[in-house]
Amino acid sequence: MHPRQTIKQFDLFLTARGIRFEATVIGGTALGLLGVSSRQTRDCDILYPELPHEIREAAREFVQRRLGHGL
């Protein structure tokens, strides 16, 4: 799945739970979002801010529901 699609789905997942999060994305995911690279990456590097516990837990649940296993 393209990084934009994954991030959009995760954004909808957070919104449905009343959670808001803004971050600075770097690395391969950032290049994919900008359309500079089409190489797939398995992670999303966040420069700022440190991920709050609530976001980490939501990410684990998101992956479990979408892929059927944990991070």
SEMIBA-223604 format. One record per atom (N, C-alpha, C): residue in one letter; x, y, z. Coordinates in steps of 0.1 Angstrom, whole numbers, plus 5000, padded with zeros to 4 digits. Example, Ala and Ser with C-alpha at 12.3 -4.5 7.8 and 13.67 -1.06 7.14 Angstrom:
<sites>
site residu:a x:5132 y:4943 z:5078 .
site residu:a x:5123 y:4955 z:5078 .
site residu:a x:5132 y:4967 z:5078 .
site residu:s x:5128 y:4978 z:5071 .
site residu:s x:5137 y:4989 z:5071 .
site residu:s x:5129 y:5000 z:5079 .
</sites>
This chain:
<sites>
site residu:m x:5008 y:4988 z:5000 .
site residu:m x:5000 y:5000 z:5000 .
site residu:m x:5009 y:5012 z:5000 .
site residu:h x:5005 y:5022 z:4992 .
site residu:h x:5013 y:5035 z:4991 .
site residu:h x:5012 y:5042 z:5005 .
site residu:p x:5023 y:5049 z:5009 .
site residu:p x:5024 y:5056 z:5022 .
site residu:p x:5012 y:5066 z:5024 .
site residu:r x:5008 y:5073 z:5013 .
site residu:r x:4997 y:5082 z:5014 .
site residu:r x:4984 y:5075 z:5018 .
site residu:q x:4982 y:5064 z:5012 .
site residu:q x:4970 y:5056 z:5016 .
site residu:q x:4970 y:5051 z:5030 .
site residu:t x:4981 y:5046 z:5034 .
site residu:t x:4982 y:5042 z:5048 .
site residu:t x:4981 y:5053 z:5058 .
site residu:i x:4987 y:5064 z:5055 .
site residu:i x:4986 y:5076 z:5065 .
site residu:i x:4972 y:5081 z:5065 .
site residu:k x:4965 y:5081 z:5053 .
site residu:k x:4951 y:5086 z:5052 .
site residu:k x:4942 y:5077 z:5061 .
site residu:q x:4944 y:5064 z:5059 .
site residu:q x:4936 y:5054 z:5067 .
site residu:q x:4939 y:5055 z:5082 .
site residu:f x:4952 y:5057 z:5085 .
site residu:f x:4955 y:5059 z:5099 .
site residu:f x:4949 y:5072 z:5105 .
site residu:d x:4949 y:5082 z:5097 .
site residu:d x:4943 y:5095 z:5101 .
site residu:d x:4928 y:5093 z:5104 .
site residu:l x:4921 y:5086 z:5095 .
site residu:l x:4907 y:5083 z:5097 .
site residu:l x:4905 y:5074 z:5109 .
site residu:f x:4914 y:5065 z:5112 .
site residu:f x:4913 y:5056 z:5123 .
site residu:f x:4914 y:5065 z:5136 .
site residu:l x:4924 y:5074 z:5136 .
site residu:l x:4926 y:5083 z:5148 .
site residu:l x:4914 y:5092 z:5150 .
site residu:t x:4909 y:5098 z:5139 .
site residu:t x:4897 y:5107 z:5139 .
site residu:t x:4885 y:5100 z:5145 .
site residu:a x:4883 y:5088 z:5141 .
site residu:a x:4871 y:5080 z:5146 .
site residu:a x:4872 y:5078 z:5161 .
site residu:r x:4884 y:5079 z:5167 .
site residu:r x:4886 y:5078 z:5181 .
site residu:r x:4888 y:5091 z:5188 .
site residu:g x:4887 y:5102 z:5181 .
site residu:g x:4888 y:5115 z:5187 .
site residu:g x:4902 y:5119 z:5190 .
site residu:i x:4912 y:5113 z:5183 .
site residu:i x:4926 y:5116 z:5185 .
site residu:i x:4932 y:5124 z:5174 .
site residu:r x:4939 y:5134 z:5177 .
site residu:r x:4946 y:5143 z:5167 .
site residu:r x:4961 y:5142 z:5169 .
site residu:f x:4968 y:5141 z:5158 .
site residu:f x:4983 y:5141 z:5159 .
site residu:f x:4989 y:5147 z:5147 .
site residu:e x:4999 y:5156 z:5149 .
site residu:e x:5007 y:5162 z:5138 .
site residu:e x:5021 y:5159 z:5141 .
site residu:a x:5029 y:5155 z:5130 .
site residu:a x:5043 y:5152 z:5132 .
site residu:a x:5050 y:5156 z:5119 .
site residu:t x:5063 y:5156 z:5121 .
site residu:t x:5073 y:5158 z:5110 .
site residu:t x:5078 y:5145 z:5106 .
site residu:v x:5075 y:5141 z:5093 .
site residu:v x:5079 y:5128 z:5088 .
site residu:v x:5092 y:5129 z:5080 .
site residu:i x:5102 y:5120 z:5082 .
site residu:i x:5115 y:5121 z:5075 .
site residu:i x:5117 y:5107 z:5069 .
site residu:g x:5128 y:5106 z:5062 .
site residu:g x:5133 y:5093 z:5057 .
site residu:g x:5125 y:5088 z:5045 .
site residu:g x:5124 y:5075 z:5043 .
site residu:g x:5118 y:5069 z:5031 .
site residu:g x:5103 y:5072 z:5030 .
site residu:t x:5096 y:5073 z:5041 .
site residu:t x:5082 y:5076 z:5040 .
site residu:t x:5080 y:5090 z:5035 .
site residu:a x:5088 y:5099 z:5040 .
site residu:a x:5087 y:5113 z:5035 .
site residu:a x:5090 y:5114 z:5020 .
site residu:l x:5100 y:5107 z:5015 .
site residu:l x:5102 y:5107 z:5001 .
site residu:l x:5091 y:5101 z:4993 .
site residu:g x:5085 y:5091 z:4998 .
site residu:g x:5073 y:5085 z:4992 .
site residu:g x:5061 y:5094 z:4991 .
site residu:l x:5059 y:5101 z:5003 .
site residu:l x:5048 y:5111 z:5003 .
site residu:l x:5050 y:5122 z:4993 .
site residu:l x:5062 y:5126 z:4991 .
site residu:l x:5065 y:5137 z:4982 .
site residu:l x:5066 y:5133 z:4968 .
site residu:g x:5065 y:5120 z:4965 .
site residu:g x:5065 y:5114 z:4952 .
site residu:g x:5079 y:5113 z:4946 .
site residu:v x:5090 y:5115 z:4955 .
site residu:v x:5103 y:5115 z:4950 .
site residu:v x:5108 y:5100 z:4948 .
site residu:s x:5103 y:5091 z:4956 .
site residu:s x:5107 y:5077 z:4956 .
site residu:s x:5094 y:5068 z:4956 .
site residu:s x:5096 y:5057 z:4949 .
site residu:s x:5085 y:5047 z:4949 .
site residu:s x:5088 y:5035 z:4957 .
site residu:r x:5100 y:5035 z:4963 .
site residu:r x:5105 y:5024 z:4971 .
site residu:r x:5097 y:5022 z:4983 .
site residu:q x:5092 y:5010 z:4986 .
site residu:q x:5084 y:5008 z:4998 .
site residu:q x:5092 y:5008 z:5011 .
site residu:t x:5087 y:5012 z:5022 .
site residu:t x:5093 y:5012 z:5035 .
site residu:t x:5084 y:5006 z:5045 .
site residu:r x:5090 y:5000 z:5055 .
site residu:r x:5082 y:4993 z:5065 .
site residu:r x:5079 y:5001 z:5077 .
site residu:d x:5085 y:5013 z:5078 .
site residu:d x:5083 y:5021 z:5090 .
site residu:d x:5081 y:5036 z:5086 .
site residu:c x:5078 y:5044 z:5095 .
site residu:c x:5076 y:5058 z:5093 .
site residu:c x:5084 y:5065 z:5104 .
site residu:d x:5095 y:5072 z:5099 .
site residu:d x:5103 y:5079 z:5109 .
site residu:d x:5098 y:5093 z:5112 .
site residu:i x:5096 y:5095 z:5125 .
site residu:i x:5090 y:5108 z:5129 .
site residu:i x:5101 y:5116 z:5136 .
site residu:l x:5104 y:5128 z:5131 .
site residu:l x:5114 y:5136 z:5137 .
site residu:l x:5109 y:5143 z:5149 .
site residu:y x:5097 y:5148 z:5149 .
site residu:y x:5091 y:5156 z:5160 .
site residu:y x:5076 y:5155 z:5159 .
site residu:p x:5069 y:5154 z:5170 .
site residu:p x:5073 y:5152 z:5184 .
site residu:p x:5075 y:5137 z:5187 .
site residu:e x:5080 y:5135 z:5199 .
site residu:e x:5081 y:5121 z:5204 .
site residu:e x:5066 y:5115 z:5204 .
site residu:l x:5065 y:5103 z:5199 .
site residu:l x:5051 y:5097 z:5199 .
site residu:l x:5045 y:5095 z:5213 .
site residu:p x:5034 y:5101 z:5215 .
site residu:p x:5027 y:5099 z:5228 .
site residu:p x:5022 y:5084 z:5229 .
site residu:h x:5021 y:5080 z:5241 .
site residu:h x:5016 y:5066 z:5244 .
site residu:h x:5003 y:5063 z:5236 .
site residu:e x:4994 y:5073 z:5236 .
site residu:e x:4981 y:5071 z:5230 .
site residu:e x:4982 y:5068 z:5215 .
site residu:i x:4992 y:5074 z:5208 .
site residu:i x:4994 y:5072 z:5194 .
site residu:i x:5001 y:5059 z:5192 .
site residu:r x:5010 y:5055 z:5200 .
site residu:r x:5017 y:5042 z:5199 .
site residu:r x:5007 y:5031 z:5200 .
site residu:e x:4998 y:5032 z:5210 .
site residu:e x:4987 y:5022 z:5212 .
site residu:e x:4978 y:5021 z:5200 .
site residu:a x:4974 y:5033 z:5195 .
site residu:a x:4965 y:5034 z:5184 .
site residu:a x:4971 y:5027 z:5171 .
site residu:a x:4984 y:5030 z:5170 .
site residu:a x:4992 y:5024 z:5158 .
site residu:a x:4992 y:5009 z:5159 .
site residu:r x:4994 y:5003 z:5171 .
site residu:r x:4994 y:4989 z:5173 .
site residu:r x:4980 y:4983 z:5169 .
site residu:e x:4970 y:4990 z:5174 .
site residu:e x:4956 y:4985 z:5171 .
site residu:e x:4953 y:4986 z:5156 .
site residu:f x:4957 y:4997 z:5150 .
site residu:f x:4955 y:4999 z:5136 .
site residu:f x:4962 y:4987 z:5128 .
site residu:v x:4974 y:4984 z:5131 .
site residu:v x:4981 y:4973 z:5124 .
site residu:v x:4974 y:4960 z:5126 .
site residu:q x:4971 y:4957 z:5138 .
site residu:q x:4964 y:4944 z:5141 .
site residu:q x:4951 y:4943 z:5133 .
site residu:r x:4943 y:4954 z:5133 .
site residu:r x:4931 y:4953 z:5125 .
site residu:r x:4933 y:4952 z:5110 .
site residu:r x:4943 y:4959 z:5105 .
site residu:r x:4946 y:4959 z:5091 .
site residu:r x:4953 y:4947 z:5086 .
site residu:l x:4963 y:4942 z:5094 .
site residu:l x:4972 y:4931 z:5089 .
site residu:l x:4970 y:4918 z:5097 .
site residu:g x:4963 y:4919 z:5108 .
site residu:g x:4961 y:4907 z:5116 .
site residu:g x:4972 y:4903 z:5125 .
site residu:h x:4982 y:4912 z:5127 .
site residu:h x:4993 y:4909 z:5136 .
site residu:h x:4998 y:4922 z:5142 .
site residu:g x:5006 y:4921 z:5152 .
site residu:g x:5012 y:4933 z:5158 .
site residu:g x:5024 y:4939 z:5150 .
site residu:l x:5029 y:4950 z:5156 .
site residu:l x:5040 y:4957 z:5149 .
site residu:l x:5053 y:4949 z:5151 .
</sites>
